[in-house]
Amino acid sequence: MSRNTSPKLCILGCGTMGRAILSGILSSLSSGVQSSSGNESAFTPEKFIACVAGEESGHRVKRDFGDRVTLLIGENIKGVGEADIVLLCTKPQVARTILMESGMAQVLEGKLVISILAGVTIKQLKDWVPDSTRVIRAMPNTPCMIREGMTVLSCLANIQAHDKELALWVFSTLGRVRFLDEKHLDAVTGLSGSGPAFACVILEAMADGGVMMGLPRDVSFELSAQALQGAAKMVLQTGKHPSEIKDSVTTPAGCTIAGLLTMEDGKIRSTLARTIQEATYVYGKSDRNTSRYLKRAIYDQVRCYVWKVVMSGMKVQSTIS
C-alpha cells in the first residue's frame, strides 16, 4: 500500500471491543469529526471488513453497521487477504491459532497488524506472523465507543513512521492516544483500561449519597456523572494539577473540606492507588486469587467512603444555612 492510497481495514474478531472501535471510527467519519493526526484523505479507509467466527456475532455486526461493513463469517484468510491493515481483536487464547492457520502467513506478508490482545506481547505476536509483517500493540478502553477513549500504543523501534501515523489515525478518531514503551502497558491496563469501571463505582457511590439526602435517583446520577466529567475535563483542558482545582472549591469551614476530611479518614487515596496497583498485578501475573481484593476495595470501601463524603458535605451545608 502506498502512502497516497486509502487503506482497507480488516477487524479480525468483532466482539465487544472490536465493535466499539469500529463504531467509533465509523461515527467519526460520518459526523465529519477530524482526528488529531491530520491528513484525513490519506488515512481514511476505503473499505471495512469484519471477520467473525459464528452467525451470532455476524448478526450483531450486521445489526450495528449494516452495509457499511463487509461481513465475513469463518473466512479470516479472505478478509485479511483483502486488507492492508489488520486490527486484531480476537480473544487472546485463540489468536495464535488464527494467526498460524494454514494460508494465513501468505496473506499477512508485508501488512500492518495492530493488536489489542490483552497480555500478548509484541515479541509473541512477531513469533506468530511472517517477518515482513509489522506489529503495533494497542491498549484502548471501552469509552472508545463514544469517542472519549484513551488508547496507548507501543511498537518496536524500527517500525515505519507511516505505520505509526496510521495507528495514530485509527485510534485518535476514538479519543486520546499516545505512544509508550511496552513495559508500561500492564500499568496502562490497570489504570485506563480498568479505570472506567472504577470511576463508575465512585459515580454510583456519589449518587447513592445524593439519594440518601433526598435527591431522585436519576438526578443523582446526572449530577454525579457531570461532576466527574467536568472535573476530568478541567484537568485535561487547563493543564492544572487536580489539587489546584480541588483547592479552588474548598473554602474555610465549608462543606467541601468537611467531605474531603471524611475521604481522608477513610483512606480513599491509598485504597484507589492500591486498586490500580492490584489491577496491574492481576493483569500482569494472571493471579486470579487476588481479584477479591479489587472487589472489596472498590465495592465496599470506595463506595462507602464517597457516600460518607456526600452526606458529610450536605450536613455541613445544612448547618451553615
C-alpha positions as CSV (number, residue, x, y, z in Angstrom):
1,M,0.0,0.0,0.0
2,S,1.4,3.4,-1.0
3,R,1.3,6.5,1.3
4,N,-1.3,8.1,-1.0
5,T,-3.7,5.1,-1.2
6,S,-6.7,4.8,1.1
7,P,-6.2,1.6,3.0
8,K,-8.6,-1.3,3.5
9,L,-9.2,-2.2,7.2
10,C,-10.0,-5.7,8.5
11,I,-11.2,-6.2,12.0
12,L,-10.3,-9.8,12.9
13,G,-12.7,-10.7,15.7
14,C,-15.5,-8.3,16.1
15,G,-16.6,-8.7,19.7
16,T,-17.4,-6.0,22.3
17,M,-14.1,-4.1,21.8
18,G,-13.9,-4.7,18.1
19,R,-17.3,-3.3,17.6
20,A,-16.6,-0.4,19.9
21,I,-13.6,0.6,17.8
22,L,-15.4,0.1,14.5
23,S,-18.3,2.1,15.8
24,G,-16.1,4.9,16.9
25,I,-14.3,5.1,13.6
26,L,-17.5,5.0,11.5
27,S,-19.2,7.5,13.8
28,S,-16.3,9.8,13.5
29,L,-16.2,9.6,9.7
30,S,-20.0,10.0,9.3
31,S,-20.1,13.1,11.6
32,G,-17.1,14.7,9.9
33,V,-15.0,14.9,13.0
34,Q,-11.4,15.0,12.2
35,S,-8.8,13.0,14.0
36,S,-5.9,14.7,15.7
37,S,-3.4,13.1,13.3
38,G,-4.4,15.4,10.4
39,N,-4.3,14.4,6.6
40,E,-7.6,12.6,6.7
41,S,-7.6,11.8,2.9
42,A,-4.5,9.6,3.2
43,F,-5.7,7.5,6.1
44,T,-9.4,7.2,5.7
45,P,-10.1,3.5,4.9
46,E,-12.0,2.9,1.7
47,K,-13.4,-0.4,2.9
48,F,-14.1,-2.0,6.3
49,I,-14.1,-5.8,6.7
50,A,-15.4,-7.6,9.8
51,C,-14.3,-11.2,10.3
52,V,-16.3,-13.2,12.9
53,A,-16.4,-16.9,13.9
54,G,-20.2,-17.5,14.0
55,E,-23.6,-16.5,13.0
56,E,-24.5,-14.8,16.3
57,S,-21.5,-12.5,16.1
58,G,-22.3,-11.8,12.5
59,H,-25.8,-10.9,13.4
60,R,-24.6,-8.3,15.9
61,V,-22.2,-6.8,13.3
62,K,-24.9,-6.6,10.7
63,R,-27.4,-5.1,13.2
64,D,-24.9,-2.4,14.3
65,F,-23.3,-1.5,10.9
66,G,-25.4,-2.7,8.1
67,D,-23.9,-2.3,4.6
68,R,-21.2,0.0,5.8
69,V,-19.1,-3.1,6.7
70,T,-18.3,-6.2,4.7
71,L,-19.1,-9.1,6.9
72,L,-17.3,-12.4,6.6
73,I,-18.2,-15.4,8.8
74,G,-15.5,-18.0,9.2
75,E,-13.4,-16.5,6.4
76,N,-10.5,-15.0,8.2
77,I,-7.9,-15.6,5.4
78,K,-10.1,-14.0,2.8
79,G,-10.7,-10.9,5.0
80,V,-7.0,-10.5,5.8
81,G,-6.1,-11.1,2.2
82,E,-8.3,-8.2,1.0
83,A,-7.0,-5.8,3.7
84,D,-3.9,-3.5,4.1
85,I,-4.3,-3.1,7.9
86,V,-5.4,-5.9,10.2
87,L,-6.9,-4.9,13.6
88,L,-6.5,-8.0,15.8
89,C,-9.4,-8.0,18.3
90,T,-9.9,-11.7,18.9
91,K,-9.8,-13.4,22.3
92,P,-6.1,-13.8,23.4
93,Q,-6.4,-17.5,23.8
94,V,-7.5,-18.1,20.2
95,A,-5.3,-15.5,18.5
96,R,-2.3,-17.8,18.0
97,T,-4.5,-20.5,16.3
98,I,-6.0,-17.9,13.9
99,L,-2.7,-16.3,13.0
100,M,-1.0,-19.6,12.4
101,E,-3.8,-21.1,10.4
102,S,-2.7,-22.7,7.1
103,G,-2.6,-20.0,4.5
104,M,-2.7,-17.0,6.9
105,A,1.1,-16.4,6.7
106,Q,0.9,-15.7,3.0
107,V,-1.9,-13.1,3.2
108,L,-0.2,-11.4,6.2
109,E,3.0,-10.8,4.3
110,G,4.0,-7.1,4.3
111,K,0.9,-6.0,6.2
112,L,0.4,-3.9,9.3
113,V,-1.2,-5.7,12.3
114,I,-2.5,-3.7,15.2
115,S,-3.2,-5.9,18.2
116,I,-5.5,-5.1,21.1
117,L,-4.9,-8.5,22.7
118,A,-4.6,-8.3,26.4
119,G,-1.4,-9.8,27.8
120,V,0.0,-10.8,24.4
121,T,3.4,-9.1,23.8
122,I,4.9,-7.7,20.6
123,K,7.5,-10.5,20.8
124,Q,4.8,-13.2,21.0
125,L,2.9,-11.6,18.1
126,K,6.1,-11.4,15.9
127,D,6.6,-15.2,16.5
128,W,3.1,-15.8,15.1
129,V,3.4,-13.8,11.9
130,P,5.8,-13.6,9.0
131,D,9.0,-11.5,9.4
132,S,7.7,-8.9,6.9
133,T,4.5,-8.2,9.0
134,R,4.7,-5.1,11.0
135,V,3.2,-5.2,14.5
136,I,1.8,-2.4,16.7
137,R,0.3,-3.2,20.1
138,A,-2.7,-1.1,21.3
139,M,-4.4,-0.8,24.7
140,P,-7.7,1.0,24.2
141,N,-10.6,1.3,26.7
142,T,-14.4,1.0,26.3
143,P,-15.2,4.7,26.1
144,C,-13.8,4.4,22.6
145,M,-17.4,3.6,21.7
146,I,-18.4,7.2,22.3
147,R,-15.1,8.7,21.0
148,E,-14.0,9.5,24.6
149,G,-11.5,6.7,24.8
150,M,-7.8,6.5,25.9
151,T,-5.5,4.4,23.8
152,V,-1.9,3.7,24.4
153,L,0.2,2.3,21.5
154,S,3.5,0.5,21.6
155,C,5.8,-0.7,18.9
156,L,9.4,-1.7,18.2
157,A,11.9,1.0,17.5
158,N,12.2,0.0,13.8
159,I,8.5,0.5,13.0
160,Q,7.9,2.7,10.0
161,A,6.8,6.3,10.7
162,H,3.9,5.8,8.2
163,D,2.6,2.8,10.2
164,K,2.7,4.8,13.4
165,E,0.7,7.6,11.7
166,L,-1.9,5.0,10.6
167,A,-2.2,3.6,14.1
168,L,-2.5,7.1,15.5
169,W,-5.2,8.0,13.0
170,V,-7.3,4.9,13.8
171,F,-7.3,5.5,17.5
172,S,-7.4,9.3,17.5
173,T,-10.8,9.1,15.9
174,L,-11.9,7.3,19.2
175,G,-10.4,9.8,21.7
176,R,-6.9,10.5,23.1
177,V,-3.9,8.4,22.0
178,R,-0.2,8.3,22.8
179,F,2.8,6.0,22.3
180,L,4.6,4.5,25.3
181,D,7.2,1.8,25.8
182,E,5.7,-1.7,26.0
183,K,7.0,-2.1,29.6
184,H,4.3,0.3,30.7
185,L,1.3,-1.5,29.2
186,D,0.5,-3.6,32.3
187,A,0.1,-0.3,34.3
188,V,-1.8,1.3,31.5
189,T,-4.3,-1.6,31.6
190,G,-4.8,-1.3,35.4
191,L,-5.3,2.4,35.1
192,S,-7.0,3.5,31.9
193,G,-8.2,0.0,30.8
194,S,-10.0,-0.8,34.1
195,G,-10.4,2.8,35.1
196,P,-13.9,3.3,33.6
197,A,-15.2,0.5,35.9
198,F,-13.5,2.1,39.0
199,A,-14.9,5.6,38.0
200,C,-18.4,4.1,37.7
201,V,-18.2,2.7,41.2
202,I,-17.2,6.2,42.5
203,L,-20.0,7.7,40.5
204,E,-22.5,5.2,41.8
205,A,-21.4,5.9,45.4
206,M,-21.8,9.6,45.0
207,A,-25.2,9.1,43.5
208,D,-26.2,6.9,46.5
209,G,-25.2,9.7,48.8
210,G,-27.4,12.1,46.9
211,V,-30.3,9.6,47.1
212,M,-29.7,9.3,50.8
213,M,-30.1,13.0,51.2
214,G,-33.3,13.1,49.3
215,L,-32.4,13.5,45.6
216,P,-34.2,11.4,43.0
217,R,-32.0,8.6,41.6
218,D,-31.9,9.9,38.0
219,V,-31.0,13.4,39.2
220,S,-28.2,12.0,41.4
221,F,-26.7,10.0,38.5
222,E,-26.8,13.1,36.3
223,L,-25.2,15.4,38.9
224,S,-22.5,12.8,39.8
225,A,-21.6,12.0,36.2
226,Q,-21.4,15.6,35.2
227,A,-19.3,16.5,38.3
228,L,-16.8,13.8,37.4
229,Q,-16.8,14.6,33.7
230,G,-16.4,18.3,34.4
231,A,-13.5,17.8,36.8
232,A,-11.7,15.5,34.4
233,K,-12.1,17.9,31.5
234,M,-10.8,20.8,33.7
235,V,-7.6,18.8,34.4
236,L,-7.1,17.8,30.7
237,Q,-8.0,21.2,29.1
238,T,-6.4,23.6,31.6
239,G,-3.4,21.5,32.5
240,K,-3.9,22.3,36.1
241,H,-3.0,19.9,38.9
242,P,-6.0,18.2,40.4
243,S,-5.2,19.6,43.8
244,E,-5.3,23.1,42.4
245,I,-8.9,22.5,41.1
246,K,-9.8,20.9,44.4
247,D,-8.5,23.8,46.4
248,S,-10.4,26.3,44.3
249,V,-13.7,25.0,45.6
250,T,-12.6,24.3,49.2
251,T,-13.5,27.2,51.5
252,P,-12.6,27.5,55.2
253,A,-15.1,25.7,57.4
254,G,-17.1,24.8,54.3
255,C,-18.9,21.6,53.2
256,T,-16.2,20.6,50.7
257,I,-13.4,20.5,53.3
258,A,-15.6,18.5,55.6
259,G,-16.2,16.0,52.9
260,L,-12.5,15.9,51.9
261,L,-11.6,15.1,55.5
262,T,-14.1,12.3,55.6
263,M,-12.5,10.9,52.4
264,E,-9.0,11.1,54.1
265,D,-10.4,9.4,57.2
266,G,-11.5,6.5,55.0
267,K,-8.1,6.3,53.3
268,I,-9.6,6.7,49.9
269,R,-6.4,7.8,48.3
270,S,-4.5,4.7,49.3
271,T,-7.5,2.5,48.5
272,L,-7.7,3.8,45.0
273,A,-3.9,3.8,44.5
274,R,-3.7,0.2,45.7
275,T,-6.7,-0.7,43.5
276,I,-4.6,0.4,40.4
277,Q,-1.6,-1.5,41.8
278,E,-3.6,-4.7,42.3
279,A,-5.4,-4.5,39.0
280,T,-2.0,-4.1,37.3
281,Y,-0.6,-7.0,39.3
282,V,-3.5,-9.3,38.4
283,Y,-3.3,-8.4,34.8
284,G,0.5,-8.9,34.6
285,K,0.7,-12.0,36.7
286,S,-2.7,-13.6,35.8
287,D,-3.2,-14.3,39.5
288,R,-7.0,-14.6,39.8
289,N,-6.9,-15.3,43.5
290,T,-6.0,-11.7,44.3
291,S,-9.0,-10.3,42.5
292,R,-11.0,-10.5,45.7
293,Y,-9.1,-7.5,46.9
294,L,-10.3,-5.5,44.0
295,K,-13.9,-6.3,44.6
296,R,-13.8,-5.4,48.3
297,A,-11.7,-2.3,47.8
298,I,-14.0,-1.0,45.1
299,Y,-17.5,-2.1,46.0
300,D,-17.2,-1.9,49.8
301,Q,-14.6,0.7,50.8
302,V,-14.7,3.3,48.0
303,R,-18.5,3.3,47.7
304,C,-18.8,3.7,51.4
305,Y,-16.2,6.5,51.7
306,V,-17.7,8.6,48.9
307,W,-21.1,8.1,50.2
308,K,-19.9,9.4,53.6
309,V,-18.4,12.4,51.9
310,V,-21.6,13.4,50.2
311,M,-23.5,13.1,53.5
312,S,-20.9,14.9,55.5
313,G,-20.8,17.8,53.0
314,M,-24.6,18.1,52.9
315,K,-24.8,18.1,56.7
316,V,-22.2,20.9,57.0
317,Q,-24.0,22.9,54.3
318,S,-27.3,22.5,56.2
319,T,-25.6,23.7,59.4
320,I,-24.2,26.8,57.7
321,S,-27.5,27.6,56.2
